[in-house]
Amino acid sequence: MSEKLNSKIAAEFLKLKEDGNLYHRESQFIEFKESFNLKGLADYFRDFSAFANNKGGYLIFGVKDRPKRELVGLSSSASEQFDKIDPEKISGYLLDIFSSNIQWEHELYEFKNMNFGFFYIYEAVIKPIICKKDEGKDQILKNGEVYFRYGGRTQKIQSAELESIIQKRIEQTNHQWMDLVQKIGKSGPQNAAILDSEKGIIEKGNNQILVVDENLLSGFQIIKEGQFAEKKGAMTLKLVGDITPINQVEVIKKVREDKLKEYPLSAEQLATEIKRRLPNSNKNRIWEIIKEIDLKNNKDYSDYSFRNQQQRLDYEERKILAKGVPSIYKLTAVGLLVKMLTNE
């Protein structure tokens, strides 16, 4: 159960006064929408980025805000659309439109025999989140604009808030540099090295350089503590030049992987390929089988495509999978699912 979205939280936000009005008003953290329609995603995404640029917040569907705040619930068609939201698609749209990752989750709740849709948008780790392209009816999203949540409204950010975000980002960068310098001081400058993942080298003083072959650069992985981990069947690094062993370098985990050759299919591409082989197959049943056999956590068939390093670390070290992280699949997953569907 999520700390930000659960039935108890939903009931609190939908609580009514004796006169039938809601206790809660639209605010810096809450936005009410009377109905939900996938065609209005650009409008919702504007609120997503605004909440993310502030302190996060809730987007709640099925509540009429004017002339008075009352519960109207979602229609059956709107409820069905909301319930079938594909997190992978939505996350893909957000990454295409905005400059940084927006983390979010959603749930559909029943309250007083009505359905209500809830989005929770997390505060962004990297701010500001900037719109990268024009999108939506009447271009409600515009390239280069930054949106922010003020009181009960979403609008373009003002100079004071933008300046505050930039200042905090500078301070954050300074803290990161201080932390890095402290780590170098702990190991000693003579034992420190610089990892340049773009050029594919680890460079140390006195021209001691480890060079990674360009063809392997997209697939190399440094695990930790300056040691390379070998895996049966994995690609081998090509070393050029003399390498001086370094025993005390403290290396922050750095991963750059291109898994598309091994896992070339998105969830939608997987379903399309299955439908091509089994025209009568049902997409919802495909998702059910994937969940039943826990296919997403089976590396023989599937893996996660993390949007950033923090998502990977959260999953690998704390076993926390961020909402909306897409799965990618091997071609063999198609054969497995076709076989299972055929045998039903």
Wavefront OBJ file of the C-alpha trace (Angstrom):
o trace
v 0.000 0.000 0.000
v 1.377 3.381 -1.030
v 2.067 6.030 1.584
v 0.657 8.641 -0.781
v -2.302 6.772 -2.268
v -4.558 4.447 -0.290
v -8.241 4.166 0.601
v -7.787 6.048 3.892
v -6.195 9.046 2.146
v -8.877 8.981 -0.556
v -11.664 8.989 2.047
v -10.065 11.960 3.803
v -9.941 14.042 0.612
v -13.551 13.130 -0.248
v -14.931 13.841 3.223
v -18.042 16.058 3.248
v -19.382 18.728 5.566
v -22.955 18.627 6.815
v -24.023 20.966 3.992
v -22.700 18.503 1.402
v -19.627 20.543 0.481
v -16.164 19.078 0.619
v -13.938 19.958 3.565
v -10.944 20.336 1.279
v -10.499 23.102 -1.266
v -8.213 23.284 -4.271
v -4.806 24.314 -3.011
v -1.088 24.154 -3.639
v -1.363 20.384 -3.206
v -4.844 19.581 -4.588
v -6.552 20.009 -7.980
v -10.107 18.772 -8.641
v -11.393 17.660 -12.038
v -15.054 16.868 -12.707
v -14.414 14.242 -15.370
v -11.574 12.241 -16.933
v -10.806 11.772 -20.606
v -7.611 10.467 -22.163
v -7.965 13.177 -24.819
v -7.265 15.741 -22.106
v -3.843 14.379 -21.164
v -1.991 17.573 -22.126
v -4.092 19.543 -19.622
v -3.387 16.960 -16.906
v 0.324 16.883 -17.773
v 0.472 20.644 -17.205
v -0.661 20.000 -13.619
v 1.785 17.076 -13.348
v 4.768 19.328 -14.108
v 3.424 22.137 -11.900
v 3.090 19.851 -8.866
v 6.509 18.295 -9.569
v 8.130 21.745 -9.705
v 6.634 22.599 -6.307
v 6.168 20.073 -3.482
v 4.097 17.420 -5.242
v 0.327 17.011 -5.014
v -2.939 15.265 -5.863
v -5.013 15.438 -9.042
v -8.497 14.125 -8.177
v -11.187 13.257 -10.751
v -14.917 13.040 -10.054
v -15.243 16.241 -7.993
v -17.131 19.328 -9.141
v -15.403 22.451 -7.840
v -17.850 25.163 -8.923
v -20.270 26.662 -8.009
v -19.827 24.465 -4.958
v -17.498 21.601 -4.136
v -19.463 18.374 -4.469
v -18.898 14.734 -5.307
v -20.226 13.712 -8.720
v -18.101 10.635 -9.393
v -16.785 9.416 -12.731
v -19.045 7.966 -15.394
v -18.650 4.281 -16.226
v -16.734 5.088 -19.424
v -14.445 7.557 -17.638
v -13.858 5.037 -14.835
v -12.967 2.391 -17.390
v -10.521 4.730 -19.140
v -8.893 5.674 -15.846
v -8.651 2.065 -14.676
v -6.937 1.023 -17.914
v -4.259 3.727 -17.845
v -0.968 2.242 -19.035
v 1.813 3.650 -16.783
v 4.449 2.825 -19.373
v 2.699 4.879 -22.051
v 2.042 7.827 -19.755
v 5.652 7.860 -18.527
v 6.796 7.721 -22.140
v 4.630 10.720 -23.058
v 5.942 12.690 -20.079
v 9.570 12.003 -20.979
v 8.875 13.069 -24.546
v 7.278 16.360 -23.479
v 9.313 17.421 -20.420
v 13.013 17.850 -19.673
v 13.189 15.646 -16.559
v 11.544 12.560 -15.131
v 8.187 13.029 -13.382
v 7.322 10.306 -10.884
v 3.638 9.586 -10.268
v 1.147 6.902 -9.327
v -2.594 6.466 -9.762
v -5.528 4.555 -8.280
v -9.290 4.320 -8.780
v -11.345 4.354 -5.563
v -15.011 3.721 -4.800
v -16.573 6.083 -2.281
v -20.295 6.486 -1.500
v -21.089 4.167 -4.432
v -19.194 6.427 -6.859
v -15.807 6.083 -8.542
v -13.019 8.641 -8.171
v -9.648 8.755 -9.914
v -6.522 9.845 -8.031
v -3.087 10.810 -9.333
v -0.261 11.573 -6.935
v 2.657 13.469 -8.443
v 5.942 13.439 -6.527
v 8.175 16.447 -6.064
v 10.848 16.369 -8.763
v 14.408 15.466 -7.820
v 15.810 17.684 -10.576
v 14.134 21.067 -11.067
v 12.956 22.942 -12.986
v 11.030 20.587 -15.236
v 10.772 22.393 -18.571
v 8.310 21.754 -21.391
v 10.211 20.660 -24.528
v 7.486 20.866 -27.166
v 4.091 22.351 -28.029
v 1.314 19.924 -27.162
v -2.442 19.725 -26.656
v -5.488 21.632 -27.797
v -4.674 25.321 -28.347
v -1.076 24.397 -27.424
v -1.804 24.342 -23.702
v 1.773 23.074 -23.312
v 4.393 25.279 -24.942
v 8.041 24.683 -25.686
v 10.315 26.389 -23.156
v 7.660 27.075 -20.516
v 7.930 26.062 -16.848
v 4.726 25.458 -14.858
v 4.281 25.850 -11.126
v 1.516 25.240 -8.592
v 0.334 28.426 -6.879
v -2.441 28.150 -4.290
v -5.370 26.615 -6.167
v -4.086 27.178 -9.700
v -1.460 26.050 -12.190
v 0.340 28.722 -14.211
v 3.671 29.702 -15.727
v 6.317 30.088 -13.047
v 7.139 33.568 -11.756
v 10.659 34.919 -11.420
v 10.860 34.562 -7.613
v 10.020 30.851 -7.624
v 12.260 30.163 -10.624
v 15.166 31.966 -8.965
v 14.597 29.917 -5.789
v 14.651 26.647 -7.773
v 17.865 27.631 -9.564
v 19.520 28.643 -6.281
v 18.600 25.327 -4.655
v 19.967 23.449 -7.644
v 23.253 25.349 -7.357
v 23.414 24.517 -3.640
v 22.669 20.866 -4.385
v 25.478 20.757 -6.949
v 27.862 22.377 -4.476
v 26.988 19.767 -1.834
v 27.632 17.003 -4.372
v 31.039 18.471 -5.179
v 31.881 18.737 -1.472
v 30.861 15.131 -0.937
v 33.003 14.014 -3.871
v 36.014 15.995 -2.645
v 35.636 14.450 0.832
v 35.645 10.964 -0.699
v 38.747 11.789 -2.725
v 40.392 13.141 0.433
v 39.510 9.959 2.302
v 41.166 7.738 -0.317
v 43.965 10.174 -1.092
v 44.455 12.110 -4.354
v 47.144 9.632 -5.395
v 44.504 6.858 -5.383
v 41.712 8.782 -7.125
v 40.631 8.318 -10.736
v 38.104 9.955 -13.035
v 35.501 7.895 -14.894
v 34.432 9.495 -18.191
v 31.556 7.360 -19.439
v 31.212 9.385 -22.651
v 34.814 8.884 -23.809
v 35.052 5.433 -22.265
v 38.109 5.968 -20.091
v 39.142 5.864 -16.448
v 41.965 8.382 -16.121
v 44.452 8.768 -13.285
v 47.516 10.934 -12.852
v 50.797 10.156 -14.656
v 48.841 9.230 -17.836
v 47.536 5.950 -16.422
v 44.479 5.348 -18.557
v 42.094 2.425 -19.017
v 40.395 2.565 -22.428
v 37.127 0.779 -23.170
v 36.545 -0.333 -26.745
v 33.949 1.954 -28.420
v 31.781 -0.990 -29.469
v 31.507 -2.126 -25.847
v 31.054 1.290 -24.249
v 27.249 1.195 -24.372
v 27.233 -2.136 -22.578
v 29.968 -1.851 -19.964
v 29.231 -1.879 -16.258
v 31.469 -0.960 -13.320
v 30.021 -2.575 -10.232
v 31.709 -1.047 -7.138
v 34.936 -0.663 -5.225
v 36.899 -0.411 -8.474
v 36.476 -4.107 -9.313
v 35.119 -5.541 -12.537
v 32.581 -8.342 -12.099
v 32.541 -11.106 -14.718
v 29.433 -12.992 -15.731
v 29.369 -16.148 -17.782
v 28.484 -15.298 -21.359
v 28.851 -11.540 -20.792
v 30.842 -9.250 -23.094
v 34.563 -8.870 -22.330
v 36.270 -5.508 -22.013
v 39.080 -4.826 -24.473
v 41.966 -3.142 -22.636
v 44.399 -0.948 -24.555
v 47.739 0.051 -23.007
v 49.326 -0.699 -19.652
v 47.035 -0.730 -16.622
v 48.352 0.037 -13.155
v 46.237 -1.675 -10.437
v 44.456 0.743 -8.112
v 43.292 -0.823 -4.867
v 41.852 2.088 -2.949
v 39.790 3.995 -5.480
v 36.268 4.558 -4.232
v 34.076 4.329 -7.337
v 30.440 5.357 -7.221
v 28.307 2.804 -8.975
v 28.066 3.784 -12.616
v 25.939 1.890 -15.124
v 25.502 2.591 -18.799
v 23.673 -0.186 -20.556
v 21.944 -0.470 -23.867
v 19.703 -3.501 -23.523
v 17.650 -2.963 -26.635
v 19.473 -5.665 -28.559
v 18.777 -8.236 -25.856
v 15.322 -6.902 -24.906
v 14.036 -5.235 -28.117
v 10.290 -5.226 -27.371
v 8.216 -2.752 -25.384
v 5.030 -4.010 -23.726
v 2.912 -2.764 -26.641
v 5.259 -4.285 -29.207
v 5.116 -7.569 -27.305
v 1.305 -7.555 -27.417
v 1.307 -6.607 -31.106
v 3.615 -9.493 -31.975
v 1.438 -11.922 -30.007
v -1.679 -10.591 -31.763
v 0.064 -11.125 -35.094
v 0.581 -14.789 -34.273
v -2.723 -15.224 -32.431
v -5.243 -12.762 -33.949
v -7.954 -13.762 -31.454
v -5.794 -13.189 -28.385
v -6.983 -10.657 -25.806
v -4.553 -7.941 -24.710
v -5.926 -7.823 -21.167
v -5.389 -11.567 -20.882
v -1.781 -11.090 -22.004
v -1.228 -8.594 -19.152
v -2.901 -10.995 -16.707
v -0.594 -13.866 -17.666
v 2.484 -11.623 -17.399
v 1.386 -10.754 -13.869
v 0.437 -14.341 -12.932
v 3.839 -15.777 -13.854
v 5.746 -12.680 -12.649
v 7.355 -12.372 -16.081
v 8.604 -8.822 -15.453
v 11.010 -10.122 -12.802
v 12.308 -13.007 -14.915
v 15.565 -11.873 -16.551
v 15.326 -14.753 -19.028
v 12.430 -12.920 -20.672
v 12.181 -9.374 -19.343
v 14.007 -6.490 -17.687
v 13.240 -2.968 -16.503
v 14.236 0.100 -18.494
v 15.077 2.601 -15.760
v 14.743 6.295 -16.594
v 17.615 7.380 -14.387
v 20.315 6.114 -12.045
v 18.301 6.818 -8.898
v 15.482 4.519 -10.039
v 18.021 1.745 -10.629
v 19.659 2.209 -7.236
v 16.282 2.265 -5.455
v 15.382 -1.047 -7.102
v 18.730 -2.812 -6.736
v 19.592 -1.659 -3.214
v 16.213 -1.014 -1.574
v 13.928 -3.208 -3.718
v 11.704 -0.198 -4.460
v 10.426 -0.030 -8.030
v 9.373 3.482 -9.068
v 5.897 3.845 -10.525
v 5.829 3.853 -14.298
v 9.204 2.163 -14.944
v 8.628 0.361 -18.268
v 9.450 -3.292 -18.874
v 11.232 -4.482 -22.018
v 11.070 -8.019 -23.350
v 13.094 -10.588 -25.268
v 11.696 -12.152 -28.432
v 11.509 -15.462 -26.547
v 8.814 -13.921 -24.328
v 6.540 -13.877 -27.385
v 6.914 -17.623 -27.873
v 6.314 -18.326 -24.191
v 3.114 -16.273 -24.019
v 1.798 -17.606 -27.342
v 2.268 -21.142 -26.025
v 0.465 -20.359 -22.784
v -2.427 -18.647 -24.572
v -2.721 -21.516 -27.034
v -2.918 -24.072 -24.227
v -5.762 -22.247 -22.468
l 1 2 3 4 5 6 7 8 9 10 11 12 13 14 15 16 17 18 19 20 21 22 23 24 25 26 27 28 29 30 31 32 33 34 35 36 37 38 39 40 41 42 43 44 45 46 47 48 49 50 51 52 53 54 55 56 57 58 59 60 61 62 63 64 65 66 67 68 69 70 71 72 73 74 75 76 77 78 79 80 81 82 83 84 85 86 87 88 89 90 91 92 93 94 95 96 97 98 99 100 101 102 103 104 105 106 107 108 109 110 111 112 113 114 115 116 117 118 119 120 121 122 123 124 125 126 127 128 129 130 131 132 133 134 135 136 137 138 139 140 141 142 143 144 145 146 147 148 149 150 151 152 153 154 155 156 157 158 159 160 161 162 163 164 165 166 167 168 169 170 171 172 173 174 175 176 177 178 179 180 181 182 183 184 185 186 187 188 189 190 191 192 193 194 195 196 197 198 199 200 201 202 203 204 205 206 207 208 209 210 211 212 213 214 215 216 217 218 219 220 221 222 223 224 225 226 227 228 229 230 231 232 233 234 235 236 237 238 239 240 241 242 243 244 245 246 247 248 249 250 251 252 253 254 255 256 257 258 259 260 261 262 263 264 265 266 267 268 269 270 271 272 273 274 275 276 277 278 279 280 281 282 283 284 285 286 287 288 289 290 291 292 293 294 295 296 297 298 299 300 301 302 303 304 305 306 307 308 309 310 311 312 313 314 315 316 317 318 319 320 321 322 323 324 325 326 327 328 329 330 331 332 333 334 335 336 337 338 339 340 341 342 343 344
